[in-house]
């Protein structure tokens, strides 16, 4: 204990120290006293500019690529894993979902789009809207035009010579955008985006039973 304080305590004897002495004793402590919490002055870690932010980029078309979005927002250090294509139930491109490293980065993206005069519109979404969008990452193909009488083996025959994940074949129907008929289609996942692209190149425009099929690589 500091000599000055020890002497003061000795003179006080058994009488309690006055309040100002307690305060002085506290001031001699070598410990670190945390500052009082002030909700009107949030710390850096409470800043809304920290943490991930999510946006939906509207105004895209069916030929827009994830790399187009990354190049447009150059300087924000986005990767292919930060961008997802959002499709409709009939697999028409609806929007691009973008994950930003911070709210500040998203605000900068808005400024970039305004500066470039693009027709894209960026709106804020929550984490749940980002999570429900399936990331195909160029590893999945969509086969359209499958006839109603085609069997599972016929779909496998389409993919002969390709290396794909057999358990991933998913056959379903969707209303046709051009008529009242149902459009039968299938999605198939590949081990890599290169193998999916090879399947597109070699199998697009071929036939399933007697129908000509079309193949699309899902981003």
C-alpha beads as a LAMMPS data file, in Angstrom:
LAMMPS data file: protein, C-alpha beads

219 atoms
218 bonds

1 atom types
1 bond types

-500.0 500.0 xlo xhi
-500.0 500.0 ylo yhi
-500.0 500.0 zlo zhi

Masses

1 110.0

Atoms # bond

1 1 1 0.000 0.000 0.000
2 1 1 1.239 3.499 -0.721
3 1 1 2.978 5.136 2.279
4 1 1 0.737 8.193 2.251
5 1 1 -2.401 6.079 2.306
6 1 1 -0.973 3.799 5.044
7 1 1 -0.364 6.807 7.254
8 1 1 -3.856 8.106 6.672
9 1 1 -5.332 4.764 7.641
10 1 1 -3.222 4.608 10.813
11 1 1 -4.380 8.101 11.921
12 1 1 -8.002 7.193 11.273
13 1 1 -7.737 4.347 13.796
14 1 1 -10.872 2.291 14.060
15 1 1 -13.117 5.052 12.673
16 1 1 -14.465 4.459 9.208
17 1 1 -12.785 6.417 6.512
18 1 1 -14.789 9.291 5.024
19 1 1 -16.143 8.839 1.537
20 1 1 -13.470 11.008 -0.093
21 1 1 -10.765 8.742 1.404
22 1 1 -12.387 5.677 -0.160
23 1 1 -12.367 7.478 -3.472
24 1 1 -8.700 8.309 -3.095
25 1 1 -7.899 4.714 -2.198
26 1 1 -9.679 3.640 -5.346
27 1 1 -7.624 6.092 -7.377
28 1 1 -4.388 4.449 -6.192
29 1 1 -5.462 1.051 -7.525
30 1 1 -3.272 -0.323 -10.313
31 1 1 -6.173 -2.318 -11.806
32 1 1 -7.957 -1.269 -14.987
33 1 1 -11.480 -0.068 -14.479
34 1 1 -13.788 -0.603 -17.467
35 1 1 -15.505 2.544 -18.731
36 1 1 -19.225 2.811 -18.069
37 1 1 -21.469 1.522 -20.841
38 1 1 -22.898 4.293 -22.908
39 1 1 -25.583 3.048 -25.320
40 1 1 -25.515 6.346 -27.207
41 1 1 -21.833 5.850 -28.060
42 1 1 -21.530 2.278 -29.433
43 1 1 -18.133 0.682 -29.744
44 1 1 -16.505 -0.355 -33.003
45 1 1 -17.793 -3.904 -32.600
46 1 1 -21.374 -2.633 -32.279
47 1 1 -21.083 -0.700 -35.519
48 1 1 -23.676 -1.589 -38.182
49 1 1 -20.852 -1.500 -40.722
50 1 1 -19.339 -4.714 -39.355
51 1 1 -20.463 -8.184 -40.407
52 1 1 -21.822 -9.537 -43.662
53 1 1 -24.512 -7.803 -45.707
54 1 1 -26.705 -9.265 -48.443
55 1 1 -28.270 -7.786 -51.551
56 1 1 -30.439 -8.790 -54.502
57 1 1 -29.273 -7.458 -57.867
58 1 1 -32.227 -6.899 -60.191
59 1 1 -32.169 -6.101 -63.887
60 1 1 -30.128 -9.090 -65.041
61 1 1 -30.937 -11.185 -68.130
62 1 1 -30.472 -14.851 -69.006
63 1 1 -26.981 -14.259 -70.382
64 1 1 -25.680 -12.418 -67.295
65 1 1 -22.835 -14.341 -65.649
66 1 1 -21.632 -14.297 -62.068
67 1 1 -18.275 -13.063 -63.361
68 1 1 -20.082 -10.100 -64.981
69 1 1 -21.328 -9.039 -61.550
70 1 1 -17.899 -9.499 -59.940
71 1 1 -16.215 -7.473 -62.692
72 1 1 -18.863 -4.754 -62.472
73 1 1 -18.249 -4.441 -58.714
74 1 1 -14.493 -4.580 -59.071
75 1 1 -12.615 -3.451 -55.989
76 1 1 -14.980 -5.066 -53.470
77 1 1 -13.018 -8.363 -53.504
78 1 1 -16.043 -10.535 -54.284
79 1 1 -15.549 -14.188 -55.260
80 1 1 -17.744 -16.659 -57.147
81 1 1 -18.928 -17.991 -53.782
82 1 1 -20.257 -14.515 -52.911
83 1 1 -22.688 -14.532 -55.845
84 1 1 -25.678 -16.826 -56.464
85 1 1 -28.078 -16.888 -59.388
86 1 1 -31.692 -16.863 -58.222
87 1 1 -33.994 -18.775 -60.607
88 1 1 -37.755 -18.931 -60.982
89 1 1 -39.563 -22.287 -60.694
90 1 1 -39.128 -22.697 -64.450
91 1 1 -35.408 -21.895 -64.143
92 1 1 -35.485 -18.485 -65.724
93 1 1 -32.898 -16.147 -64.141
94 1 1 -34.634 -13.823 -61.696
95 1 1 -31.797 -11.995 -59.930
96 1 1 -28.283 -12.277 -58.567
97 1 1 -27.901 -12.653 -54.815
98 1 1 -24.698 -11.009 -53.560
99 1 1 -22.920 -11.462 -50.226
100 1 1 -20.858 -8.433 -49.179
101 1 1 -18.130 -8.468 -46.499
102 1 1 -19.754 -5.475 -44.763
103 1 1 -22.570 -2.958 -45.025
104 1 1 -19.965 -0.392 -46.058
105 1 1 -19.037 -2.612 -49.053
106 1 1 -22.695 -2.858 -50.048
107 1 1 -23.067 0.925 -49.855
108 1 1 -20.011 1.228 -52.090
109 1 1 -21.609 -1.207 -54.557
110 1 1 -24.644 1.088 -54.790
111 1 1 -22.333 4.021 -55.563
112 1 1 -20.458 1.990 -58.198
113 1 1 -23.692 1.026 -59.978
114 1 1 -24.909 4.627 -59.913
115 1 1 -21.572 5.885 -61.230
116 1 1 -21.545 3.367 -64.104
117 1 1 -25.107 4.171 -65.064
118 1 1 -26.086 0.493 -65.101
119 1 1 -29.698 -0.622 -65.231
120 1 1 -29.070 -2.914 -62.278
121 1 1 -30.881 -2.219 -59.026
122 1 1 -29.437 -3.422 -55.728
123 1 1 -31.800 -3.963 -52.810
124 1 1 -30.961 -5.131 -49.312
125 1 1 -32.125 -8.602 -48.209
126 1 1 -31.669 -10.581 -45.006
127 1 1 -29.525 -13.659 -44.383
128 1 1 -32.514 -16.017 -44.653
129 1 1 -33.239 -14.898 -48.234
130 1 1 -29.606 -15.572 -49.135
131 1 1 -29.621 -19.016 -47.501
132 1 1 -32.685 -20.388 -49.315
133 1 1 -31.163 -19.809 -52.780
134 1 1 -29.445 -22.970 -54.032
135 1 1 -25.799 -22.422 -55.071
136 1 1 -25.359 -24.431 -58.284
137 1 1 -21.877 -22.994 -58.913
138 1 1 -21.772 -24.146 -62.541
139 1 1 -21.727 -27.817 -61.529
140 1 1 -25.359 -28.603 -62.353
141 1 1 -27.042 -28.880 -65.753
142 1 1 -30.726 -28.514 -66.568
143 1 1 -32.092 -30.837 -69.251
144 1 1 -35.317 -29.620 -70.899
145 1 1 -37.564 -31.246 -73.491
146 1 1 -37.678 -34.728 -71.957
147 1 1 -40.726 -36.561 -73.428
148 1 1 -43.418 -37.873 -71.130
149 1 1 -42.768 -41.492 -72.110
150 1 1 -39.039 -41.338 -71.354
151 1 1 -37.765 -43.704 -68.687
152 1 1 -34.970 -43.119 -66.222
153 1 1 -32.649 -45.208 -68.380
154 1 1 -33.310 -42.851 -71.297
155 1 1 -32.040 -39.943 -69.244
156 1 1 -28.962 -41.949 -68.292
157 1 1 -28.465 -42.655 -71.990
158 1 1 -28.355 -38.907 -72.663
159 1 1 -25.449 -38.646 -70.235
160 1 1 -23.484 -41.606 -71.578
161 1 1 -19.781 -40.827 -71.673
162 1 1 -20.094 -38.116 -69.025
163 1 1 -18.853 -38.361 -65.461
164 1 1 -21.688 -37.220 -63.211
165 1 1 -23.194 -37.961 -59.817
166 1 1 -25.802 -40.653 -60.519
167 1 1 -27.720 -40.084 -57.289
168 1 1 -28.200 -36.396 -58.163
169 1 1 -30.536 -36.952 -61.144
170 1 1 -33.825 -35.208 -60.337
171 1 1 -36.705 -35.468 -62.838
172 1 1 -39.722 -33.141 -62.481
173 1 1 -42.311 -31.172 -64.449
174 1 1 -43.026 -27.467 -64.625
175 1 1 -45.665 -25.452 -66.497
176 1 1 -44.391 -24.381 -69.899
177 1 1 -43.814 -20.662 -70.378
178 1 1 -45.049 -20.936 -73.993
179 1 1 -48.144 -23.141 -73.650
180 1 1 -50.435 -24.849 -71.172
181 1 1 -48.435 -28.057 -71.478
182 1 1 -46.140 -29.378 -68.776
183 1 1 -42.431 -29.233 -69.464
184 1 1 -40.561 -32.298 -68.229
185 1 1 -37.001 -31.569 -67.202
186 1 1 -34.172 -32.870 -65.042
187 1 1 -31.210 -31.508 -63.100
188 1 1 -27.924 -33.409 -62.870
189 1 1 -24.907 -32.495 -60.750
190 1 1 -21.289 -33.023 -61.836
191 1 1 -18.076 -33.279 -59.797
192 1 1 -16.790 -30.023 -61.304
193 1 1 -17.924 -27.083 -63.398
194 1 1 -15.572 -28.204 -66.196
195 1 1 -17.330 -31.565 -66.476
196 1 1 -20.741 -29.863 -66.469
197 1 1 -19.627 -27.575 -69.295
198 1 1 -18.297 -30.560 -71.255
199 1 1 -21.714 -32.220 -70.956
200 1 1 -23.363 -29.039 -72.228
201 1 1 -21.032 -28.870 -75.236
202 1 1 -21.378 -32.538 -76.174
203 1 1 -25.052 -33.211 -75.334
204 1 1 -26.967 -29.978 -76.008
205 1 1 -29.301 -30.464 -78.987
206 1 1 -29.167 -34.262 -78.905
207 1 1 -32.265 -36.464 -78.582
208 1 1 -34.079 -38.252 -75.788
209 1 1 -36.308 -40.936 -77.341
210 1 1 -37.702 -38.819 -80.212
211 1 1 -37.495 -35.345 -78.649
212 1 1 -34.693 -32.898 -79.127
213 1 1 -33.438 -31.695 -75.765
214 1 1 -31.750 -28.499 -74.630
215 1 1 -29.180 -28.258 -71.877
216 1 1 -28.337 -25.279 -69.688
217 1 1 -25.558 -24.938 -67.120
218 1 1 -26.967 -23.518 -63.899
219 1 1 -24.856 -20.880 -62.191

Bonds

1 1 1 2
2 1 2 3
3 1 3 4
4 1 4 5
5 1 5 6
6 1 6 7
7 1 7 8
8 1 8 9
9 1 9 10
10 1 10 11
11 1 11 12
12 1 12 13
13 1 13 14
14 1 14 15
15 1 15 16
16 1 16 17
17 1 17 18
18 1 18 19
19 1 19 20
20 1 20 21
21 1 21 22
22 1 22 23
23 1 23 24
24 1 24 25
25 1 25 26
26 1 26 27
27 1 27 28
28 1 28 29
29 1 29 30
30 1 30 31
31 1 31 32
32 1 32 33
33 1 33 34
34 1 34 35
35 1 35 36
36 1 36 37
37 1 37 38
38 1 38 39
39 1 39 40
40 1 40 41
41 1 41 42
42 1 42 43
43 1 43 44
44 1 44 45
45 1 45 46
46 1 46 47
47 1 47 48
48 1 48 49
49 1 49 50
50 1 50 51
51 1 51 52
52 1 52 53
53 1 53 54
54 1 54 55
55 1 55 56
56 1 56 57
57 1 57 58
58 1 58 59
59 1 59 60
60 1 60 61
61 1 61 62
62 1 62 63
63 1 63 64
64 1 64 65
65 1 65 66
66 1 66 67
67 1 67 68
68 1 68 69
69 1 69 70
70 1 70 71
71 1 71 72
72 1 72 73
73 1 73 74
74 1 74 75
75 1 75 76
76 1 76 77
77 1 77 78
78 1 78 79
79 1 79 80
80 1 80 81
81 1 81 82
82 1 82 83
83 1 83 84
84 1 84 85
85 1 85 86
86 1 86 87
87 1 87 88
88 1 88 89
89 1 89 90
90 1 90 91
91 1 91 92
92 1 92 93
93 1 93 94
94 1 94 95
95 1 95 96
96 1 96 97
97 1 97 98
98 1 98 99
99 1 99 100
100 1 100 101
101 1 101 102
102 1 102 103
103 1 103 104
104 1 104 105
105 1 105 106
106 1 106 107
107 1 107 108
108 1 108 109
109 1 109 110
110 1 110 111
111 1 111 112
112 1 112 113
113 1 113 114
114 1 114 115
115 1 115 116
116 1 116 117
117 1 117 118
118 1 118 119
119 1 119 120
120 1 120 121
121 1 121 122
122 1 122 123
123 1 123 124
124 1 124 125
125 1 125 126
126 1 126 127
127 1 127 128
128 1 128 129
129 1 129 130
130 1 130 131
131 1 131 132
132 1 132 133
133 1 133 134
134 1 134 135
135 1 135 136
136 1 136 137
137 1 137 138
138 1 138 139
139 1 139 140
140 1 140 141
141 1 141 142
142 1 142 143
143 1 143 144
144 1 144 145
145 1 145 146
146 1 146 147
147 1 147 148
148 1 148 149
149 1 149 150
150 1 150 151
151 1 151 152
152 1 152 153
153 1 153 154
154 1 154 155
155 1 155 156
156 1 156 157
157 1 157 158
158 1 158 159
159 1 159 160
160 1 160 161
161 1 161 162
162 1 162 163
163 1 163 164
164 1 164 165
165 1 165 166
166 1 166 167
167 1 167 168
168 1 168 169
169 1 169 170
170 1 170 171
171 1 171 172
172 1 172 173
173 1 173 174
174 1 174 175
175 1 175 176
176 1 176 177
177 1 177 178
178 1 178 179
179 1 179 180
180 1 180 181
181 1 181 182
182 1 182 183
183 1 183 184
184 1 184 185
185 1 185 186
186 1 186 187
187 1 187 188
188 1 188 189
189 1 189 190
190 1 190 191
191 1 191 192
192 1 192 193
193 1 193 194
194 1 194 195
195 1 195 196
196 1 196 197
197 1 197 198
198 1 198 199
199 1 199 200
200 1 200 201
201 1 201 202
202 1 202 203
203 1 203 204
204 1 204 205
205 1 205 206
206 1 206 207
207 1 207 208
208 1 208 209
209 1 209 210
210 1 210 211
211 1 211 212
212 1 212 213
213 1 213 214
214 1 214 215
215 1 215 216
216 1 216 217
217 1 217 218
218 1 218 219
